[in-house]
Amino acid sequence: MEDTNNKVEEQQKLENKSGKRFLLVEYTVTVKDTGKVIDTTNADEAKKAGIYSEDKVYKPVLVIPGEGVYVRGFEEALANAKEGEEKEIEIPPSKAYGERDPNKVKIIPLREFRRRGIQVRPGEIVEINGMPAVVRNITGGRVVVDFNHPLAGKTLIYKYKVVKELTSNEDKVKYLILRRLRMLEPSEVKINLNNGKVEIELPEKVLLNENIQYIKKVIANDVAKYMGNINEIIFIDRFRITRKT
């Protein structure tokens, strides 16, 4: 009984140390002036909008308000949201991707692109000195490129639902993992928390991912950042051997 009480106390300390809310959220984002859907966590909505991708996993996402992963206006709206809450909010450019800056529109000679072997067409995104830019126009041997974010100056409409608030340390660690490995289901990830240590066992099917070591490092950084008193993170790789009889 004493060991059980100690584990509960430790988990409560870790949760209090984090100080961040962990929310599973569904959302759909549209541009106000066009009504165009630009992002969604719902497969049916993506198909209706013509933006569905076979490579994307459509399910609720982990949002940690204040983390800065999503636009500021969205994270601010979720800061005090309750589990089950459904809302539609309007986010101005100042809390989304900023206002358009005319100084970020540049003219570059077409020969510069040809010299680098880059084919440019209006509407394409090109990289210039490590910065992405949209090709707006090509005329008279000159290329007009726009370094503003494509959504700069746009008011966005976010329709969202807070599916669940995660409160246990096990769930928090699990969903920090799942946001890096979105193809997995929660039941496929095993977590063991004890005495400031977390053991993580991932399914065999992801262990041969060419980027798995990098992903593990990112997961470890996330867990260390948000899970307070955890001071050791252990990944267990288990390969099952099947022999013919």
SVG drawing of the C-alpha trace seen along z (x, -y; Angstrom):
<svg xmlns="http://www.w3.org/2000/svg" viewBox="-20 -48 44 76">
<polyline fill="none" stroke="black" stroke-width="0.4" points="0.0,0.0 2.9,-2.4 4.5,-1.8 1.2,-2.6 0.8,-5.8 4.3,-6.9 3.6,-6.3 0.5,-8.4 2.2,-11.2 5.1,-11.2 2.7,-11.4 0.9,-14.3 4.2,-16.1 5.1,-15.6 1.7,-16.9 1.9,-20.0 5.5,-20.6 4.5,-20.7 1.9,-23.5 0.7,-23.0 -2.6,-21.8 -2.6,-18.9 -5.7,-18.9 -6.7,-16.6 -8.4,-18.8 -10.3,-18.4 -10.3,-21.4 -11.0,-22.8 -9.4,-26.0 -10.9,-28.2 -9.8,-31.5 -12.5,-34.0 -12.6,-36.0 -12.6,-32.9 -14.2,-30.2 -11.4,-27.9 -10.5,-25.1 -6.7,-25.1 -6.3,-22.5 -8.4,-20.0 -8.0,-17.0 -11.1,-15.4 -10.8,-13.1 -14.3,-13.7 -13.8,-17.5 -10.5,-17.2 -12.2,-15.2 -15.0,-17.7 -12.5,-20.5 -10.4,-18.6 -7.3,-18.7 -7.3,-15.1 -3.9,-13.4 -3.2,-9.7 0.1,-10.6 -1.7,-12.5 -3.2,-10.9 -6.6,-12.4 -7.4,-12.3 -7.3,-14.7 -4.0,-16.5 -2.3,-17.3 -2.3,-21.0 -0.4,-22.4 -1.6,-26.1 1.3,-28.5 3.7,-26.1 3.7,-28.0 3.1,-25.1 -0.2,-26.6 -1.1,-30.2 -1.3,-32.4 -5.0,-33.1 -5.9,-29.4 -3.7,-28.5 -5.1,-31.5 -8.6,-30.4 -7.8,-26.9 -6.0,-28.2 -9.2,-28.1 -11.3,-25.7 -13.2,-23.0 -13.3,-19.3 -16.1,-18.8 -16.2,-22.5 -17.1,-23.2 -16.6,-26.7 -16.0,-28.7 -13.6,-31.6 -12.2,-34.3 -8.5,-34.9 -7.2,-38.2 -3.8,-38.3 -2.1,-39.8 -2.7,-36.6 -2.3,-34.3 0.4,-34.8 0.8,-38.5 0.0,-41.4 1.4,-41.5 4.7,-43.5 5.2,-45.1 8.9,-45.3 9.0,-41.5 8.1,-41.5 11.3,-41.5 12.2,-41.6 15.0,-39.2 16.4,-38.8 15.2,-35.6 18.8,-34.9 19.6,-34.3 17.2,-31.4 18.4,-30.0 22.0,-30.3 21.1,-28.0 19.1,-25.6 15.8,-26.6 12.6,-26.5 10.1,-29.1 6.4,-29.4 3.8,-31.8 2.4,-30.3 5.3,-28.0 7.3,-28.2 11.1,-28.6 13.9,-28.8 16.2,-31.9 19.1,-32.1 17.4,-29.6 14.1,-31.4 10.9,-30.2 9.1,-32.7 6.1,-32.5 6.6,-33.4 4.0,-36.0 4.8,-37.1 7.3,-36.7 7.6,-39.4 10.3,-41.1 13.1,-38.9 12.1,-39.7 10.6,-37.5 8.4,-39.0 8.8,-36.9 6.9,-37.3 8.6,-36.4 5.4,-36.9 3.8,-33.8 1.1,-32.7 -1.5,-33.3 -0.1,-36.7 -2.9,-39.3 -5.6,-36.6 -8.3,-36.3 -8.8,-32.7 -11.8,-30.9 -11.1,-28.0 -13.9,-25.6 -12.8,-23.3 -13.8,-20.7 -11.8,-19.8 -12.2,-16.0 -10.3,-15.3 -8.1,-16.9 -5.2,-14.7 -4.6,-14.7 -2.5,-11.5 1.2,-11.5 0.9,-8.2 -1.5,-9.8 0.7,-13.0 3.8,-11.0 1.9,-8.7 0.5,-11.6 3.9,-13.4 5.0,-10.2 2.0,-9.9 2.3,-13.4 5.7,-12.4 4.5,-9.0 0.9,-9.8 0.4,-6.5 0.3,-4.7 -2.7,-4.1 -2.5,-4.7 -2.8,-1.0 0.4,-0.3 2.6,-2.4 3.6,-1.0 4.6,-3.4 6.0,-2.6 6.5,-5.6 8.3,-5.0 10.8,-6.8 11.5,-9.7 12.1,-7.2 10.0,-6.5 10.3,-3.4 8.9,-3.6 8.3,-0.6 7.3,-1.3 5.8,1.3 8.3,3.2 6.8,1.8 8.3,-1.6 11.7,-0.5 13.1,-0.2 12.1,-3.7 15.2,-5.3 14.6,-8.4 13.7,-6.5 16.7,-7.5 16.1,-11.2 12.4,-10.8 13.3,-9.1 15.6,-12.1 12.8,-14.6 10.4,-12.6 12.9,-12.5 13.3,-16.3 9.6,-16.8 9.1,-14.5 12.0,-16.2 10.5,-19.6 7.0,-18.9 7.2,-16.1 8.9,-17.9 10.8,-15.5 11.5,-12.7 15.3,-12.4 15.7,-9.2 14.1,-8.1 14.6,-4.6 13.4,-3.2 12.9,0.6 13.4,2.1 11.8,5.6 12.0,7.8 10.0,10.9 11.5,14.0 9.3,16.3 10.7,19.7 9.3,22.2 8.4,25.5"/>
</svg>
